[in-house]
Amino acid sequence: GTSFTKRTAAWKYPSAKPVALAWSPDSVHVATAGLDQMILVFDVTKEAKDRIITKLTHPDGVYAIAFMDENTLLSGGADQCIKEWAIKFA
């Protein structure tokens, strides 16, 4: 509905289109990642400005992300590495 559109309208990616998206198992967090080497994690219960930004994650971009659990995110990139990230909102 309209309220969902308004809430997510501010969830804009900083400098590149996202190429990967993942929802946490509890459906509270959504993560996006892209070729600009950034991962953004949003808490859907908070304002869009309240987000976690992780920069310079994988040289030449992030191609895949997945939640292991509500607080752990995995990412895969052009560097052929898989990295584990702890997700913690204040």
C-alpha positions in Angstrom: 0.0 0.0 0.0 0.9 3.7 0.1 2.5 3.5 3.6 5.0 0.9 2.4 5.9 3.0 -0.7 6.5 6.0 1.5 8.7 4.2 4.0 10.9 2.6 1.3 11.1 5.6 -0.9 14.1 6.9 1.0 16.0 3.5 0.7 18.3 4.7 -2.1 21.6 3.2 -3.0 24.4 5.7 -2.6 26.5 5.3 -5.8 25.5 2.2 -7.8 22.6 0.0 -8.5 22.3 -3.0 -6.1 23.1 -6.4 -7.7 22.2 -8.4 -4.6 19.5 -8.3 -2.0 18.8 -10.5 1.1 16.2 -10.5 3.8 17.1 -11.6 7.3 15.3 -14.8 8.6 13.2 -12.7 11.0 12.3 -10.3 8.2 13.5 -7.3 10.2 16.6 -6.5 8.1 17.1 -6.2 4.4 20.6 -5.9 2.9 21.7 -4.7 -0.5 25.1 -4.8 -2.2 26.6 -3.7 -5.4 29.5 -3.0 -7.7 30.6 0.0 -5.6 31.9 -2.4 -3.0 29.3 -1.4 -0.4 26.8 -3.3 1.6 23.9 -1.5 3.2 21.7 -3.1 5.9 18.3 -1.5 6.7 16.1 -2.2 9.7 12.6 -2.1 8.3 11.2 -1.1 11.7 13.3 2.1 11.7 13.8 5.2 9.5 15.7 4.7 6.3 18.5 6.9 7.6 19.2 4.4 10.4 21.2 1.9 8.4 24.5 0.2 8.5 26.9 0.9 5.7 30.0 -1.2 5.1 32.4 0.2 2.5 35.2 -1.4 0.5 34.0 -4.9 1.1 35.2 -6.7 -2.0 37.5 -5.2 -4.7 35.5 -4.8 -8.0 32.2 -5.3 -6.3 29.9 -7.5 -4.2 27.9 -10.0 -6.3 26.1 -12.1 -3.6 24.8 -11.6 0.0 22.9 -14.0 2.3 21.9 -13.9 6.0 23.2 -16.8 8.1 21.0 -15.7 11.0 19.5 -12.4 12.2 22.9 -10.9 13.1 25.3 -12.5 10.5 25.6 -11.7 6.9 27.8 -13.4 4.2 29.0 -11.7 1.1 30.7 -12.9 -2.0 32.6 -10.7 -4.5 34.6 -10.4 -7.6 37.7 -11.1 -5.5 36.5 -14.8 -5.2 36.2 -14.5 -1.4 33.3 -15.1 1.0 33.3 -12.8 4.0 31.3 -12.9 7.2 29.8 -9.7 8.7 28.3 -9.1 12.2 25.1 -7.0 12.0 24.3 -4.9 15.0 22.0 -1.9 15.2 22.4 0.4 18.1 
